[in-house]
Amino acid sequence: MSLIYFTPGPSELYPSYRKHLLMAMDLQLGSINHRSDSFRKIYKYTDEQLRLLMNIPDTHQIYFAASATEIWEKLISNCVELESFHLTNGSFSNKFFDFAKLLKKSPKQYQVAEGEGFDVHSIEIPESSELICTTLNETSTGVRMLENDLKFLKQKYPQKLLCSDLVSIAPYANIDFSVVDSVFFSVQKAFGMPPGLGVWIANKACLDKSSQLHAKNIHIGAHHTLQSFYTNYLKFETPSTPNVMAIYILGKIAADMNQYGIQQIRDDIHKKSDLIYSFAEGHPDFHPFVRLTEHRSHTVAVLNTIHPAKQTIEKLQEKGFMIGSGYGVNKHNQIRIANFPSTSFVDLQKMLHGL
Amino acid sequence: MSLIYFTPGPSELYPSYRKHLLMAMDLQLGSINHRSDSFRKIYKYTDEQLRLLMNIPDTHQIYFAASATEIWEKLISNCVELESFHLTNGSFSNKFFDFAKLLKKSPKQYQVAEGEGFDVHSIEIPESSELICTTLNETSTGVRMLENDLKFLKQKYPQKLLCSDLVSIAPYANIDFSVVDSVFFSVQKAFGMPPGLGVWIANKACLDKSSQLHAKNIHIGAHHTLQSFYTNYLKFETPSTPNVMAIYILGKIAADMNQYGIQQIRDDIHKKSDLIYSFAEGHPDFHPFVRLTEHRSHTVAVLNTIHPAKQTIEKLQEKGFMIGSGYGVNKHNQIRIANFPSTSFVDLQKMLHGL
């Protein structure tokens, strides 16, 4: 039986995914050379559609890596000499912090409990921190930051680089690129594609920092350095053979989203998000994990559940819906519901009815 | 018009690729969780089929990365403290060497001219070199090493790690895994898949070396370290969300190849290879670039051409065939013809007839 996936990624494929995949096959895109005009046109098209969708100005370049996890490593390696500063409140923001330690930096963190959000006004970041690392939507706990938090941080610390992990929130997040130096995401969340592609958006300040580190003989990596990305980007090429089919399909899905309208996508998500949280607040068996409504994610809702999560998940699966379990220590007592553009209000109503 | 791709990668898709892709879609593999039993079964199946196809013993683990280029970086980072030793004779073996420099190691190389092969008996490798890096099939020049060369190197230098880049030659190469510590390849060459997946095969000696470097506080990376791969491999999982669809399809294509028979695949390649080189030797406009027949690759034939390569390529394209240009400085005066399992003897005959 076919299922509708409300899992927080990999997730339900975007309705037009299959159509674009078949077209990519008909165009033999799995065989084309990545140093050909055919590929350059694909890169350029996807670049244009993403810029339109996410309002990305030409101060920032768009690069294609394999995953957001890979980008964690490359961003730290290329933009931090000694110290990054991390806002952490869950498994993924903490892994980003851990990566900095594994990469032999001396990262610092401002940590709040899982399920809590940040009051950015109360965060003091040391002079020595070079890069502020934020996670706009902590997928493990369903806590969001506000786009305005990024603005506040950049205005308070204009000399530092500021990045934001947009996994599970792009393209819903309405980012002001004048206040962030780099953002990144993977496509298996709200873009409704299978995993295998990460998107890294970075400006000249990141590139310059990478060049400075390289000049100082600091290890910035060999594969997927910002220099190698940038040099190739100028020709709409990639440093090595990329996931060409996924880059093509991402462009087409971004175009579909542009046609539908990003504001409509956001409105849909708000409407569905209201439905999930009001359902949970009115149901004896579920309760939103995140206490303060302003910290509750619109794209990944995490609910405490009285019954074992496994039982709830299996019950729904029999009815044709797949939702996620809690993450880590909350695997058994929480469920996670993705609220991405690929699933409709009606699908969500049916799924919640089955809970 | 649909083309038959004889390009040295990305290349013609394996005949069953489309069928497996559609099945992957029907199974909704683009949406499944990579920490689920569904995914673990896929990983296990692909692992089993690759082991059968390439005769990989359980001394070696099979990991999935994004590309062979990524694996260059990870292999050097995880298995070299100070010095790797590279056999170089073309663009790709040289890039592998360059990666070691970018990663702040002090690599040494034994270099021969492009188009030349190696007499491994004459190579002296310093005591200080920790990892011997070979490229079994130099895709830029169509020069091969022999599987026996690996045996010779390992017997002469049993204390050193030995790795071989099998890009554009796996699964044709008949590797004795008792003499190599690590091999790797990407799937867009002889496996006939679109790009987006790299396969890294490594044994415990590589893992131990990585652990030693980590214990010495040496930078081995954060994403896709051998430890993170190995720990997850024990559960048939991956460190982060991988290209699930490609892992599934690789297993299915390996199974198809197993059913057809690896010896039959090798025989086909030999027969087609003989056809290409005898054609070139009998044709006034083309000549094999590699002088010694024993150094000529069976899977990527490089031919000098009297006419500009572009002209030859465009002529063939009008007839429904795509071949590759020369690489780098030889872009205009050479053509490259891939001889992978995806194209038949009859296709090859027709293509050569059109030259």
Interface residues (C-beta under 8 A of the other chain):
Chain A: S2 L3 Y5 T7 G9 P10 S11 E12 L13 Y17 R18 L21 M25 Q28 L29 G30 S31 I32 N33 H34 A65 A66 S67 T69 E70 W72 E73 I76 D98 F99 A100 L102 L103 K104 S186 Q188 M193 P194 P195 G196 L197 N217 H219 G221 A222 H223 H224 T225 P239 S240 T241 P242 N243 V244 M245 A246 M322 G324
Chain B: S2 L3 Y5 T7 G9 P10 S11 E12 L13 Y17 R18 L21 M25 Q28 L29 G30 S31 I32 N33 H34 A65 A66 S67 T69 E70 W72 E73 I76 D98 F99 A100 L102 L103 K104 S186 Q188 M193 P194 P195 G196 L197 N217 H219 G221 A222 H223 H224 T225 P239 S240 T241 P242 N243 V244 M245 A246 M322 G324
